[in-house]
Amino acid sequence: MHEYDDAVLQCFLDNQLQLFPEKVAESLEEAEDFLEECMAVVVGSKNEVLDFFEEEGLDLEGADEDGILEADEVFDIGDGRYLIIEG
């Protein structure tokens, strides 16, 4: 089970519409439940985001780092960490 701190949960609440057509959570508790359900991952750096996608088997050949970091399922928490929501 993952631990999502308030910064992660608030980031998801504030930015969830970048990935979903309508809000899936209205509170920190709902955000935590949703993130646990879809097994969202928190990583500590840009490089870990890239490593995560490589481990998932995505072909990153020719993909630029900024493009990956701007993917809808990647959320910049703002403190150097990133939240990744698997589709």
N, CA, C and O atoms as a printed pandas DataFrame, in Angstrom:
     atom_number atom_name residue_name chain_id  residue_number  x_coord  y_coord  z_coord
0              1         N          MET        A               1    0.849   -1.192    0.000
1              2        CA          MET        A               1    0.000    0.000    0.000
2              3         C          MET        A               1    0.887    1.244    0.000
3              4         O          MET        A               1    1.900    1.293    0.697
4              5         N          HIS        A               2    0.508    2.221   -0.765
5              6        CA          HIS        A               2    1.310    3.440   -0.883
6              7         C          HIS        A               2    0.866    4.456    0.155
7              8         O          HIS        A               2   -0.292    4.490    0.570
8              9         N          GLU        A               3    1.803    5.267    0.554
9             10        CA          GLU        A               3    1.481    6.375    1.440
10            11         C          GLU        A               3    1.457    7.651    0.603
11            12         O          GLU        A               3    2.444    7.997   -0.047
12            13         N          TYR        A               4    0.345    8.330    0.625
13            14        CA          TYR        A               4    0.223    9.592   -0.101
14            15         C          TYR        A               4    0.093   10.693    0.943
15            16         O          TYR        A               4   -0.854   10.703    1.729
16            17         N          ASP        A               5    1.055   11.629    0.950
17            18        CA          ASP        A               5    0.962   12.721    1.913
18            19         C          ASP        A               5    0.035   13.819    1.366
19            20         O          ASP        A               5   -0.443   13.745    0.235
20            21         N          ASP        A               6   -0.199   14.825    2.195
21            22        CA          ASP        A               6   -1.154   15.870    1.807
22            23         C          ASP        A               6   -0.724   16.605    0.534
23            24         O          ASP        A               6   -1.576   17.007   -0.258
24            25         N          ALA        A               7    0.586   16.786    0.326
25            26        CA          ALA        A               7    1.055   17.489   -0.875
26            27         C          ALA        A               7    0.671   16.709   -2.134
27            28         O          ALA        A               7    0.249   17.292   -3.132
28            29         N          VAL        A               8    0.820   15.391   -2.073
29            30        CA          VAL        A               8    0.462   14.534   -3.208
30            31         C          VAL        A               8   -1.047   14.585   -3.443
31            32         O          VAL        A               8   -1.499   14.746   -4.577
32            33         N          LEU        A               9   -1.812   14.448   -2.380
33            34        CA          LEU        A               9   -3.270   14.430   -2.499
34            35         C          LEU        A               9   -3.791   15.766   -3.005
35            36         O          LEU        A               9   -4.685   15.799   -3.850
36            37         N          GLN        A              10   -3.245   16.868   -2.502
37            38        CA          GLN        A              10   -3.696   18.182   -2.940
38            39         C          GLN        A              10   -3.337   18.419   -4.394
39            40         O          GLN        A              10   -4.125   18.998   -5.143
40            41         N          CYS        A              11   -2.153   17.976   -4.802
41            42        CA          CYS        A              11   -1.743   18.097   -6.204
42            43         C          CYS        A              11   -2.742   17.372   -7.093
43            44         O          CYS        A              11   -3.162   17.904   -8.120
44            45         N          PHE        A              12   -3.124   16.156   -6.702
45            46        CA          PHE        A              12   -4.085   15.401   -7.501
46            47         C          PHE        A              12   -5.440   16.109   -7.537
47            48         O          PHE        A              12   -6.045   16.235   -8.601
48            49         N          LEU        A              13   -5.917   16.570   -6.386
49            50        CA          LEU        A              13   -7.205   17.273   -6.348
50            51         C          LEU        A              13   -7.195   18.495   -7.262
51            52         O          LEU        A              13   -8.155   18.743   -7.991
52            53         N          ASP        A              14   -6.105   19.252   -7.215
53            54        CA          ASP        A              14   -6.014   20.493   -7.988
54            55         C          ASP        A              14   -5.891   20.249   -9.489
55            56         O          ASP        A              14   -6.303   21.086  -10.292
56            57         N          ASN        A              15   -5.327   19.108   -9.867
57            58        CA          ASN        A              15   -4.976   18.876  -11.276
58            59         C          ASN        A              15   -5.658   17.673  -11.918
59            60         O          ASN        A              15   -5.325   17.307  -13.045
60            61         N          GLN        A              16   -6.602   17.057  -11.224
61            62        CA          GLN        A              16   -7.201   15.819  -11.735
62            63         C          GLN        A              16   -7.869   15.981  -13.105
63            64         O          GLN        A              16   -7.974   15.008  -13.852
64            65         N          LEU        A              17   -8.312   17.172  -13.440
65            66        CA          LEU        A              17   -8.991   17.368  -14.726
66            67         C          LEU        A              17   -8.034   17.286  -15.912
67            68         O          LEU        A              17   -8.484   17.229  -17.056
68            69         N          GLN        A              18   -6.714   17.277  -15.661
69            70        CA          GLN        A              18   -5.784   17.093  -16.776
70            71         C          GLN        A              18   -5.857   15.659  -17.298
71            72         O          GLN        A              18   -5.472   15.391  -18.436
72            73         N          LEU        A              19   -6.352   14.735  -16.466
73            74        CA          LEU        A              19   -6.401   13.326  -16.853
74            75         C          LEU        A              19   -7.824   12.818  -17.038
75            76         O          LEU        A              19   -8.063   11.915  -17.839
76            77         N          PHE        A              20   -8.768   13.393  -16.302
77            78        CA          PHE        A              20  -10.145   12.904  -16.322
78            79         C          PHE        A              20  -11.095   13.995  -16.805
79            80         O          PHE        A              20  -10.862   15.177  -16.552
80            81         N          PRO        A              21  -12.169   13.604  -17.502
81            82        CA          PRO        A              21  -13.105   14.607  -18.024
82            83         C          PRO        A              21  -13.916   15.298  -16.923
83            84         O          PRO        A              21  -14.415   16.407  -17.114
84            85         N          GLU        A              22  -14.040   14.641  -15.782
85            86        CA          GLU        A              22  -14.732   15.266  -14.652
86            87         C          GLU        A              22  -14.034   14.837  -13.370
87            88         O          GLU        A              22  -13.268   13.874  -13.361
88            89         N          LYS        A              23  -14.301   15.551  -12.301
89            90        CA          LYS        A              23  -13.617   15.260  -11.040
90            91         C          LYS        A              23  -13.961   13.853  -10.542
91            92         O          LYS        A              23  -15.114   13.425  -10.580
92            93         N          VAL        A              24  -12.933   13.154  -10.078
93            94        CA          VAL        A              24  -13.131   11.824   -9.499
94            95         C          VAL        A              24  -13.010   11.868   -7.977
95            96         O          VAL        A              24  -13.308   10.885   -7.299
96            97         N          ALA        A              25  -12.570   13.018   -7.439
97            98        CA          ALA        A              25  -12.420   13.165   -5.991
98            99         C          ALA        A              25  -12.711   14.611   -5.604
99           100         O          ALA        A              25  -12.351   15.544   -6.322
100          101         N          GLU        A              26  -13.360   14.779   -4.470
101          102        CA          GLU        A              26  -13.699   16.112   -3.966
102          103         C          GLU        A              26  -12.964   16.443   -2.658
103          104         O          GLU        A              26  -12.955   17.597   -2.230
104          105         N          SER        A              27  -12.353   15.438   -2.027
105          106        CA          SER        A              27  -11.685   15.654   -0.737
106          107         C          SER        A              27  -10.371   14.896   -0.724
107          108         O          SER        A              27  -10.113   14.060   -1.590
108          109         N          LEU        A              28   -9.540   15.198    0.273
109          110        CA          LEU        A              28   -8.271   14.473    0.406
110          111         C          LEU        A              28   -8.518   12.980    0.604
111          112         O          LEU        A              28   -7.781   12.151    0.070
112          113         N          GLU        A              29   -9.557   12.636    1.374
113          114        CA          GLU        A              29   -9.850   11.221    1.614
114          115         C          GLU        A              29  -10.257   10.518    0.321
115          116         O          GLU        A              29   -9.806    9.406    0.046
116          117         N          GLU        A              30  -11.108   11.167   -0.470
117          118        CA          GLU        A              30  -11.518   10.572   -1.744
118          119         C          GLU        A              30  -10.331   10.457   -2.691
119          120         O          GLU        A              30  -10.208    9.475   -3.424
120          121         N          ALA        A              31   -9.460   11.456   -2.676
121          122        CA          ALA        A              31   -8.272   11.412   -3.524
122          123         C          ALA        A              31   -7.394   10.236   -3.128
123          124         O          ALA        A              31   -6.890    9.511   -3.985
124          125         N          GLU        A              32   -7.214   10.051   -1.823
125          126        CA          GLU        A              32   -6.378    8.935   -1.364
126          127         C          GLU        A              32   -6.988    7.601   -1.756
127          128         O          GLU        A              32   -6.277    6.711   -2.223
128          129         N          ASP        A              33   -8.286    7.447   -1.574
129          130        CA          ASP        A              33   -8.960    6.202   -1.958
130          131         C          ASP        A              33   -8.783    5.933   -3.447
131          132         O          ASP        A              33   -8.494    4.808   -3.854
132          133         N          PHE        A              34   -8.960    6.973   -4.254
133          134        CA          PHE        A              34   -8.843    6.817   -5.701
134          135         C          PHE        A              34   -7.422    6.428   -6.091
135          136         O          PHE        A              34   -7.229    5.514   -6.893
136          137         N          LEU        A              35   -6.426    7.113   -5.531
137          138        CA          LEU        A              35   -5.035    6.827   -5.877
138          139         C          LEU        A              35   -4.640    5.415   -5.460
139          140         O          LEU        A              35   -3.903    4.738   -6.177
140          141         N          GLU        A              36   -5.125    4.973   -4.309
141          142        CA          GLU        A              36   -4.838    3.600   -3.873
142          143         C          GLU        A              36   -5.483    2.600   -4.823
143          144         O          GLU        A              36   -4.878    1.587   -5.174
144          145         N          GLU        A              37   -6.709    2.888   -5.234
145          146        CA          GLU        A              37   -7.443    1.987   -6.114
146          147         C          GLU        A              37   -6.728    1.803   -7.458
147          148         O          GLU        A              37   -6.681    0.693   -7.987
148          149         N          CYS        A              38   -6.183    2.872   -8.000
149          150        CA          CYS        A              38   -5.527    2.753   -9.300
150          151         C          CYS        A              38   -4.016    2.585   -9.161
151          152         O          CYS        A              38   -3.280    2.684  -10.143
152          153         N          MET        A              39   -3.562    2.330   -7.937
153          154        CA          MET        A              39   -2.150    2.053   -7.659
154          155         C          MET        A              39   -1.228    3.116   -8.236
155          156         O          MET        A              39   -0.246    2.810   -8.913
156          157         N          ALA        A              40   -1.561    4.358   -7.957
157          158        CA          ALA        A              40   -0.719    5.474   -8.391
158          159         C          ALA        A              40    0.627    5.397   -7.673
159          160         O          ALA        A              40    0.721    4.890   -6.555
160          161         N          VAL        A              41    1.647    5.899   -8.323
161          162        CA          VAL        A              41    3.011    5.816   -7.825
162          163         C          VAL        A              41    3.568    7.223   -7.625
163          164         O          VAL        A              41    3.352    8.107   -8.454
164          165         N          VAL        A              42    4.278    7.422   -6.529
165          166        CA          VAL        A              42    4.990    8.673   -6.304
166          167         C          VAL        A              42    6.474    8.383   -6.476
167          168         O          VAL        A              42    7.017    7.476   -5.845
168          169         N          VAL        A              43    7.126    9.162   -7.339
169          170        CA          VAL        A              43    8.566    9.006   -7.553
170          171         C          VAL        A              43    9.268   10.302   -7.173
171          172         O          VAL        A              43    8.648   11.364   -7.119
172          173         N          GLY        A              44   10.573   10.205   -6.911
173          174        CA          GLY        A              44   11.299   11.312   -6.329
174          175         C          GLY        A              44   12.018   12.244   -7.282
175          176         O          GLY        A              44   12.616   13.229   -6.849
176          177         N          SER        A              45   11.973   11.950   -8.581
177          178        CA          SER        A              45   12.704   12.811   -9.507
178          179         C          SER        A              45   12.228   12.597  -10.940
179          180         O          SER        A              45   11.499   11.651  -11.239
180          181         N          LYS        A              46   12.662   13.504  -11.821
181          182        CA          LYS        A              46   12.356   13.357  -13.245
182          183         C          LYS        A              46   12.906   12.039  -13.780
183          184         O          LYS        A              46   12.239   11.351  -14.553
184          185         N          ASN        A              47   14.126   11.686  -13.366
185          186        CA          ASN        A              47   14.727   10.448  -13.844
186          187         C          ASN        A              47   13.912    9.230  -13.436
187          188         O          ASN        A              47   13.807    8.265  -14.193
188          189         N          GLU        A              48   13.334    9.276  -12.237
189          190        CA          GLU        A              48   12.510    8.152  -11.780
190          191         C          GLU        A              48   11.220    8.049  -12.604
191          192         O          GLU        A              48   10.700    6.951  -12.803
192          193         N          VAL        A              49   10.707    9.180  -13.081
193          194        CA          VAL        A              49    9.548    9.135  -13.980
194          195         C          VAL        A              49    9.933    8.375  -15.252
195          196         O          VAL        A              49    9.206    7.488  -15.700
196          197         N          LEU        A              50   11.084    8.733  -15.826
197          198        CA          LEU        A              50   11.548    8.068  -17.045
198          199         C          LEU        A              50   11.797    6.592  -16.792
199          200         O          LEU        A              50   11.420    5.749  -17.606
200          201         N          ASP        A              51   12.433    6.270  -15.659
201          202        CA          ASP        A              51   12.693    4.871  -15.308
202          203         C          ASP        A              51   11.385    4.096  -15.184
203          204         O          ASP        A              51   11.287    2.956  -15.638
204          205         N          PHE        A              52   10.380    4.721  -14.564
205          206        CA          PHE        A              52    9.087    4.066  -14.382
206          207         C          PHE        A              52    8.491    3.669  -15.733
207          208         O          PHE        A              52    8.038    2.537  -15.904
208          209         N          PHE        A              53    8.492    4.592  -16.684
209          210        CA          PHE        A              53    7.902    4.294  -17.987
210          211         C          PHE        A              53    8.712    3.245  -18.741
211          212         O          PHE        A              53    8.147    2.423  -19.462
212          213         N          GLU        A              54   10.033    3.272  -18.577
213          214        CA          GLU        A              54   10.856    2.234  -19.205
214          215         C          GLU        A              54   10.525    0.872  -18.621
215          216         O          GLU        A              54   10.398   -0.105  -19.358
216          217         N          GLU        A              55   10.382    0.798  -17.296
217          218        CA          GLU        A              55   10.047   -0.464  -16.640
218          219         C          GLU        A              55    8.668   -0.961  -17.056
219          220         O          GLU        A              55    8.424   -2.167  -17.081
220          221         N          GLU        A              56    7.770   -0.044  -17.381
221          222        CA          GLU        A              56    6.435   -0.422  -17.827
222          223         C          GLU        A              56    6.443   -0.904  -19.281
223          224         O          GLU        A              56    5.423   -1.355  -19.801
224          225         N          GLY        A              57    7.601   -0.803  -19.924
225          226        CA          GLY        A              57    7.726   -1.309  -21.279
226          227         C          GLY        A              57    7.372   -0.310  -22.358
227          228         O          GLY        A              57    7.210   -0.685  -23.519
228          229         N          LEU        A              58    7.250    0.962  -21.994
229          230        CA          LEU        A              58    6.965    1.961  -23.015
230          231         C          LEU        A              58    8.230    2.281  -23.789
231          232         O          LEU        A              58    9.312    2.398  -23.213
232          233         N          ASP        A              59    8.091    2.417  -25.059
233          234        CA          ASP        A              59    9.227    2.746  -25.909
234          235         C          ASP        A              59    9.481    4.245  -25.829
235          236         O          ASP        A              59    8.698    5.045  -26.341
236          237         N          LEU        A              60   10.565    4.614  -25.192
237          238        CA          LEU        A              60   10.875    6.030  -25.007
238          239         C          LEU        A              60   11.836    6.540  -26.073
239          240         O          LEU        A              60   12.279    7.688  -26.019
240          241         N          GLU        A              61   12.154    5.695  -27.029
241          242        CA          GLU        A              61   13.070    6.092  -28.098
242          243         C          GLU        A              61   12.505    7.304  -28.822
243          244         O          GLU        A              61   11.391    7.263  -29.343
244          245         N          GLY        A              62   13.265    8.364  -28.851
245          246        CA          GLY        A              62   12.821    9.566  -29.537
246          247         C          GLY        A              62   11.894   10.448  -28.723
247          248         O          GLY        A              62   11.577   11.563  -29.139
248          249         N          ALA        A              63   11.452    9.964  -27.566
249          250        CA          ALA        A              63   10.582   10.780  -26.716
250          251         C          ALA        A              63   11.460   11.733  -25.918
251          252         O          ALA        A              63   12.503   11.338  -25.398
252          253         N          ASP        A              64   11.040   12.974  -25.824
253          254        CA          ASP        A              64   11.852   13.885  -25.037
254          255         C          ASP        A              64   11.340   13.943  -23.598
255          256         O          ASP        A              64   10.161   13.714  -23.327
256          257         N          GLU        A              65   12.241   14.250  -22.705
257          258        CA          GLU        A              65   11.931   14.247  -21.279
258          259         C          GLU        A              65   10.746   15.145  -20.959
259          260         O          GLU        A              65    9.859   14.755  -20.199
260          261         N          ASP        A              66   10.725   16.351  -21.535
261          262        CA          ASP        A              66    9.633   17.277  -21.243
262          263         C          ASP        A              66    8.292   16.707  -21.691
263          264         O          ASP        A              66    7.284   16.867  -21.003
264          265         N          GLY        A              67    8.282   16.042  -22.843
265          266        CA          GLY        A              67    7.047   15.451  -23.338
266          267         C          GLY        A              67    6.504   14.402  -22.378
267          268         O          GLY        A              67    5.299   14.326  -22.139
268          269         N          ILE        A              68    7.404   13.601  -21.836
269          270        CA          ILE        A              68    6.990   12.569  -20.889
270          271         C          ILE        A              68    6.481   13.214  -19.602
271          272         O          ILE        A              68    5.467   12.789  -19.049
272          273         N          LEU        A              69    7.181   14.232  -19.133
273          274        CA          LEU        A              69    6.781   14.892  -17.885
274          275         C          LEU        A              69    5.469   15.651  -18.051
275          276         O          LEU        A              69    4.792   15.934  -17.062
276          277         N          GLU        A              70    5.100   15.984  -19.287
277          278        CA          GLU        A              70    3.839   16.686  -19.531
278          279         C          GLU        A              70    2.705   15.737  -19.885
279          280         O          GLU        A              70    1.598   16.185  -20.183
280          281         N          ALA        A              71    2.962   14.432  -19.856
281          282        CA          ALA        A              71    1.910   13.462  -20.136
282          283         C          ALA        A              71    0.774   13.641  -19.138
283          284         O          ALA        A              71    1.000   14.010  -17.985
284          285         N          ASP        A              72   -0.443   13.379  -19.587
285          286        CA          ASP        A              72   -1.615   13.598  -18.730
286          287         C          ASP        A              72   -1.550   12.823  -17.419
287          288         O          ASP        A              72   -2.064   13.281  -16.399
288          289         N          GLU        A              73   -0.916   11.639  -17.444
289          290        CA          GLU        A              73   -0.904   10.818  -16.230
290          291         C          GLU        A              73    0.238   11.147  -15.278
291          292         O          GLU        A              73    0.391   10.493  -14.247
292          293         N          VAL        A              74    1.041   12.155  -15.614
293          294        CA          VAL        A              74    2.149   12.574  -14.755
294          295         C          VAL        A              74    1.799   13.928  -14.131
295          296         O          VAL        A              74    1.494   14.893  -14.831
296          297         N          PHE        A              75    1.850   13.973  -12.801
297          298        CA          PHE        A              75    1.520   15.188  -12.057
298          299         C          PHE        A              75    2.769   15.668  -11.322
299          300         O          PHE        A              75    3.372   14.906  -10.567
300          301         N          ASP        A              76    3.160   16.914  -11.534
301          302        CA          ASP        A              76    4.303   17.508  -10.845
302          303         C          ASP        A              76    3.819   18.011   -9.487
303          304         O          ASP        A              76    3.031   18.954   -9.412
304          305         N          ILE        A              77    4.289   17.384   -8.429
305          306        CA          ILE        A              77    3.838   17.740   -7.088
306          307         C          ILE        A              77    4.377   19.111   -6.681
307          308         O          ILE        A              77    3.779   19.799   -5.853
308          309         N          GLY        A              78    5.500   19.499   -7.263
309          310        CA          GLY        A              78    6.023   20.834   -7.000
310          311         C          GLY        A              78    7.192   20.860   -6.037
311          312         O          GLY        A              78    7.777   21.917   -5.803
312          313         N          ASP        A              79    7.537   19.720   -5.478
313          314        CA          ASP        A              79    8.662   19.652   -4.540
314          315         C          ASP        A              79    9.746   18.705   -5.048
315          316         O          ASP        A              79   10.570   18.204   -4.283
316          317         N          GLY        A              80    9.719   18.475   -6.362
317          318        CA          GLY        A              80   10.706   17.575   -6.948
318          319         C          GLY        A              80   10.159   16.176   -7.176
319          320         O          GLY        A              80   10.758   15.378   -7.897
320          321         N          ARG        A              81    9.029   15.882   -6.565
321          322        CA          ARG        A              81    8.408   14.563   -6.729
322          323         C          ARG        A              81    7.324   14.633   -7.808
323          324         O          ARG        A              81    6.821   15.700   -8.160
324          325         N          TYR        A              82    6.993   13.445   -8.312
325          326        CA          TYR        A              82    5.952   13.329   -9.335
326          327         C          TYR        A              82    5.003   12.205   -8.959
327          328         O          TYR        A              82    5.410   11.183   -8.406
328          329         N          LEU        A              83    3.738   12.411   -9.269
329          330        CA          LEU        A              83    2.701   11.393   -9.095
330          331         C          LEU        A              83    2.387   10.840  -10.472
331          332         O          LEU        A              83    2.147   11.597  -11.412
332          333         N          ILE        A              84    2.391    9.513  -10.589
333          334        CA          ILE        A              84    2.079    8.862  -11.861
334          335         C          ILE        A              84    0.851    7.991  -11.654
335          336         O          ILE        A              84    0.811    7.152  -10.755
336          337         N          ILE        A              85   -0.146    8.202  -12.497
337          338        CA          ILE        A              85   -1.378    7.420  -12.411
338          339         C          ILE        A              85   -1.428    6.507  -13.626
339          340         O          ILE        A              85   -1.429    6.958  -14.771
340          341         N          GLU        A              86   -1.470    5.211  -13.342
341          342        CA          GLU        A              86   -1.508    4.234  -14.429
342          343         C          GLU        A              86   -2.921    4.133  -14.973
343          344         O          GLU        A              86   -3.892    4.098  -14.216
344          345         N          GLY        A              87   -3.026    4.086  -16.299
345          346        CA          GLY        A              87   -4.344    4.075  -16.942
346          347         C          GLY        A              87   -5.085    2.814  -16.844
347          348         O          GLY        A              87   -6.200    2.712  -17.354
